Amino acid sequence: MTVLDAYPFDQGVGSNSGQVRWQKVGKLWSANGVVPQAVTGLAGELSSSFATGNITVQPGGVVINGTYGELANVTNVPAASNGLLVARLDNANYQLVVAFNAGASTPVQNPTTWELPLASLSGTTLTDQRSFANPRTAFPNPPGGAAVSTYTDSTGRVYCSKNGSAWLPATQVLKSKVYRNAAWTQTSGATVPFDVASWDPYQLSNGTTFTAPIAGDYLFSFQVGVANQPAQYWLVGQVRRGGAAVRNYTGWNAGTTPGNCYVQGSDQVQLAAGDGCDIYVTILGGNLPGITGFVATYVDWRYLSPQ
């Protein structure tokens, strides 16, 4: 059993509930649950894993019946049989702990002891049972699956969950950066075939088209490079929505011999949910070898805010 730094209590270390502590917990009035990482700033959200008689619990914050506690470091909780991993508010002993309730299938919930399930253990299978809390208003539990799910709180802030992840601000989730890595030929009057995800863990592009999962203002930035562009020829790039241009940009080989040429652009656009956007390039000079690499031919998309 590991004791958390928890408050308020009438006795013990939690009785020192001064201004800083009360301000912190005052921002978290909500339904019982694990507090999102974006709020606590800790390294995790009390997720857990099982191996050889122990459940390893990652750092995180939790609020139970108005009492807030934090687990600052990874801890191991002994678990030799089936049961529940819980965050337990123990009012009789003035503490909030992470513990294993051996043999239990339902949590203890009474005025003296209130348990919030974190995971259930059956044999060697550990199943996530966390429910999440949120500042000012309680989030619904993140759904599973690959679809992007959204939630707007009472202040108008938009949060997202993808693949069942914890809720995070939409600006952290709805983003995409892809580039062209394999050798390619840019056909005059065609979409750019991006093929590699760069730094984004939430890949929202199918190779050519970015599809907006929710309505809002989006920021884009792109560049396309071609080799052997004839001298005194234009390279035209369009950002298209649903096949229609919403922004036009041009590149120009001002030299006297064929050479590398780039077209680039960046701006904000308003997109509706389901709008598909691509980069369309026209070469006034024929089909040319495309320049590859994440610094040469790429596109970034990022959600900014509701419309």
Phi and psi in degrees as a GROMACS rama.xvg file:
@    title "Ramachandran Plot"
@    xaxis  label "Phi"
@    yaxis  label "Psi"
@TYPE xy
-119.817  124.49  THR-2
-83.1065  130.691  VAL-3
-89.0429  158.597  LEU-4
-76.7155  95.5043  ASP-5
-127.769  154.781  ALA-6
-163.504  157.341  TYR-7
-94.1479  148.828  PRO-8
-134.108  156.424  PHE-9
-75.7351  -23.5582  ASP-10
-134.336  169.371  GLN-11
78.4495  -169.788  GLY-12
-64.057  -26.4731  VAL-13
-74.0587  -5.62551  GLY-14
-77.2858  -15.4637  SER-15
-87.7736  70.0817  ASN-16
-103.615  77.9304  SER-17
-82.7815  -163.979  GLY-18
-58.9199  -47.0853  GLN-19
-61.6683  -44.7333  VAL-20
-66.3899  -44.3996  ARG-21
-67.807  -32.9882  TRP-22
-66.4964  -38.8571  GLN-23
-65.3559  -48.3981  LYS-24
-72.2275  -26.7449  VAL-25
-64.6426  -22.7483  GLY-26
-80.753  -5.37393  LYS-27
-117.928  15.9008  LEU-28
-60.544  122.417  TRP-29
-169.94  -177.053  SER-30
-65.4198  157.966  ALA-31
-59.1974  143.573  ASN-32
160.975  173.149  GLY-33
-71.8532  136.542  VAL-34
-88.2755  131.609  VAL-35
-55.5373  145.015  PRO-36
-58.8443  -33.1908  GLN-37
-62.8341  -20.2714  ALA-38
-93.6227  -45.7404  VAL-39
-75.5267  -31.6523  THR-40
76.5127  6.4505  GLY-41
-81.1797  175.198  LEU-42
-83.4168  3.00516  ALA-43
-168.789  -167.973  GLY-44
-137.03  43.2638  GLU-45
57.6123  31.2514  LEU-46
-70.8861  162.444  SER-47
-145.53  160.207  SER-48
-144.38  155.512  SER-49
-119.399  138.285  PHE-50
-161.274  128.783  ALA-51
44.7622  58.6881  THR-52
80.2484  6.19837  GLY-53
-133.917  144.743  ASN-54
-106.823  122.042  ILE-55
-91.6741  125.146  THR-56
-112.817  129.491  VAL-57
-81.2941  159.968  GLN-58
-58.4871  159.46  PRO-59
168.367  173.413  GLY-60
-117.702  154.668  GLY-61
-147.692  144.92  VAL-62
-122.455  129.09  VAL-63
-133.809  118.344  ILE-64
50.4016  42.8907  ASN-65
84.3166  -1.81659  GLY-66
-104.896  129.838  THR-67
-110.362  136.664  TYR-68
-139.233  154.235  GLY-69
-127.961  137.402  GLU-70
-103.409  109.263  LEU-71
-81.5365  -25.474  ALA-72
-131.281  159.423  ASN-73
-59.837  137.48  VAL-74
-134.662  153.823  THR-75
-109.491  129.198  ASN-76
-113.415  120.49  VAL-77
-59.314  136.524  PRO-78
-150.625  95.19  ALA-79
-96.3328  -6.46144  ALA-80
-146.335  -179.866  SER-81
-64.1707  153.991  ASN-82
160.511  -162.446  GLY-83
-119.212  132.948  LEU-84
-85.7795  127.228  LEU-85
-135.247  155.899  VAL-86
-96.059  123.719  ALA-87
-118.062  120.535  ARG-88
-87.208  113.472  LEU-89
-109.875  90.4943  ASP-90
-68.2233  -28.7003  ASN-91
-66.6352  -31.6787  ALA-92
-110.614  9.56098  ASN-93
55.3487  52.4095  TYR-94
-155.282  159.059  GLN-95
-122.767  125.237  LEU-96
-130.435  161.222  VAL-97
-101.814  124.309  VAL-98
-147.088  169.012  ALA-99
-112.492  123.684  PHE-100
-96.6077  92.4305  ASN-101
-64.0707  133.625  ALA-102
81.1017  -8.17247  GLY-103
-82.0429  143.163  ALA-104
-113.877  -15.2825  SER-105
-130.319  149.051  THR-106
-77.2061  153.9  PRO-107
-78.7227  128.324  VAL-108
-143.635  94.7387  GLN-109
-143.258  173.451  ASN-110
-58.4028  -26.4058  PRO-111
-87.4274  -43.5615  THR-112
-129.415  126.398  THR-113
-130.097  118.758  TRP-114
-106.491  135.327  GLU-115
-108.759  115.147  LEU-116
-62.9052  136.64  PRO-117
-109.637  -35.3249  LEU-118
-164.007  155.606  ALA-119
-116.508  139.82  SER-120
-112.779  126.216  LEU-121
-132.358  109.468  SER-122
67.2425  -117.057  GLY-123
-111.363  10.7558  THR-124
-97.8308  120.172  THR-125
-106.214  124.689  LEU-126
-113.776  128.508  THR-127
-64.1255  129.19  ASP-128
-124.809  15.0011  GLN-129
-67.4845  144.232  ARG-130
-118.549  150.392  SER-131
-111.824  143.16  PHE-132
-103.145  169.232  ALA-133
-151.671  144.016  ASN-134
-60.7358  132.44  PRO-135
74.392  -29.5532  ARG-136
-154.387  144.452  THR-137
-81.8667  131.127  ALA-138
-73.8642  149.071  PHE-139
-69.7022  158.418  PRO-140
-62.7385  138.231  ASN-141
-60.4432  128.628  PRO-142
-76.2429  159.038  PRO-143
-86.2182  -174.542  GLY-144
95.0668  173.26  GLY-145
-87.9029  -14.3479  ALA-146
-69.7808  149.095  ALA-147
-80.2856  124.222  VAL-148
-108.998  144.854  SER-149
-125.556  156.552  THR-150
-146.732  130.744  TYR-151
-110.446  122.399  THR-152
-81.9582  -177.859  ASP-153
-68.08  -14.8294  SER-154
-95.3721  -1.17475  THR-155
92.3153  -0.279316  GLY-156
-71.971  138.419  ARG-157
-103.24  129.195  VAL-158
-118.753  154.968  TYR-159
-133.97  151.463  CYS-160
-131.111  133.384  SER-161
-131.659  134.141  LYS-162
58.8619  31.6939  ASN-163
77.5401  12.8103  GLY-164
-69.1859  165.884  SER-165
-64.5901  155.217  ALA-166
-65.0691  133.459  TRP-167
-135.26  157.261  LEU-168
-53.2064  138.497  PRO-169
-57.2561  -30.2562  ALA-170
-65.5345  -21.3884  THR-171
-87.6098  -17.8851  GLN-172
-104.595  -45.0244  VAL-173
-88.0792  84.986  LEU-174
-155.332  154.489  LYS-175
-153.919  131.944  SER-176
-133.249  122.135  LYS-177
-132.703  156.713  VAL-178
-142.763  173.236  TYR-179
-100.707  122.262  ARG-180
-107.327  -42.4423  ASN-181
-77.2805  152.672  ALA-182
-58.0924  142.301  ALA-183
-155.665  161.825  TRP-184
-115.955  124.393  THR-185
-81.0781  108.919  GLN-186
-78.0412  134.417  THR-187
-64.1503  122.513  SER-188
80.1724  57.3237  GLY-189
-153.434  159.111  ALA-190
-76.2629  150.829  THR-191
-80.7082  127.357  VAL-192
-90.4585  78.8528  PRO-193
-64.1247  147.626  PHE-194
-136.341  -5.91457  ASP-195
-133.846  134.199  VAL-196
-78.9998  134.73  ALA-197
-86.6418  -94.0398  SER-198
-105.202  -1.42218  TRP-199
-88.0833  122.137  ASP-200
-73.2944  -20.8068  PRO-201
-107.098  91.2281  TYR-202
-81.8966  117.064  GLN-203
-112.604  8.95547  LEU-204
-107.941  143.861  SER-205
-96.3186  12.6124  ASN-206
116.397  -41.9251  GLY-207
-123.433  -29.9581  THR-208
-117.741  128.339  THR-209
-93.1082  125.054  PHE-210
-108.846  120.909  THR-211
-69.5327  120.909  ALA-212
-75.664  -26.0169  PRO-213
-139.833  160.888  ILE-214
-71.5572  145.606  ALA-215
164.482  -177.733  GLY-216
-89.3765  130.543  ASP-217
-122.74  146.024  TYR-218
-104.238  131.208  LEU-219
-121.322  154.871  PHE-220
-149.312  130.763  SER-221
-144.83  161.419  PHE-222
-151.041  139.845  GLN-223
-130.696  130.786  VAL-224
-118.255  141.387  GLY-225
-130.208  150.52  VAL-226
-99.0579  158.869  ALA-227
61.0115  28.689  ASN-228
-62.4875  126.042  GLN-229
-58.6391  148.502  PRO-230
-60.718  141.371  ALA-231
64.5903  32.9254  GLN-232
-119.624  149.331  TYR-233
-91.055  147.905  TRP-234
-118.996  118.673  LEU-235
-110.136  127.34  VAL-236
-119.389  136.285  GLY-237
-122.371  138.621  GLN-238
-94.0845  119.082  VAL-239
-113.307  145.774  ARG-240
-121.448  116.855  ARG-241
61.2277  31.267  GLY-242
85.7292  -3.69886  GLY-243
-111.133  136.681  ALA-244
-66.7896  133.463  ALA-245
-114.195  -18.3236  VAL-246
-146.661  141.493  ARG-247
-122.127  139.009  ASN-248
-139.867  156.192  TYR-249
-134.911  149.034  THR-250
-122.296  159.02  GLY-251
-146.227  128.709  TRP-252
-89.1383  100.737  ASN-253
-85.9107  1.46084  ALA-254
-78.0882  -173.803  GLY-255
-106.47  -3.09651  THR-256
-134.016  159.96  THR-257
-59.0708  147.525  PRO-258
-168.633  -179.166  GLY-259
-66.9341  143.469  ASN-260
-141.953  141.986  CYS-261
-128.941  144.51  TYR-262
-123.048  136.788  VAL-263
-146.94  158.955  GLN-264
-169.239  160.52  GLY-265
-154.348  139.611  SER-266
-172.619  178.724  ASP-267
-106.199  144.482  GLN-268
-138.287  151.915  VAL-269
-93.4217  129.377  GLN-270
-125.464  143.867  LEU-271
-90.9667  158.883  ALA-272
-57.6858  128.665  ALA-273
92.9781  -8.54223  GLY-274
-62.7925  132.553  ASP-275
-104.775  131.32  GLY-276
-124.788  142.065  CYS-277
-140.418  172.6  ASP-278
-108.484  120.533  ILE-279
-115.723  126.835  TYR-280
-121.843  135.152  VAL-281
-118.502  128.453  THR-282
-107.956  118.372  ILE-283
-85.0972  76.0936  LEU-284
164.053  9.3713  GLY-285
103.33  -173.597  GLY-286
-85.9836  132.264  ASN-287
-132.534  156.754  LEU-288
-64.1586  131.313  PRO-289
-80.3369  145.186  GLY-290
-86.0879  134.159  ILE-291
-104.181  167.231  THR-292
112.076  152.982  GLY-293
-71.6741  -11.1068  PHE-294
-100.781  -1.29869  VAL-295
-113.843  -49.432  ALA-296
-132.205  103.627  THR-297
-153.41  166.574  TYR-298
-145.798  137.215  VAL-299
-115.288  140.484  ASP-300
-130.595  139.963  TRP-301
-149.203  132.21  ARG-302
-71.1739  135.452  TYR-303
-106.791  -51.425  LEU-304
-170.234  165.474  SER-305
-63.1665  157.438  PRO-306
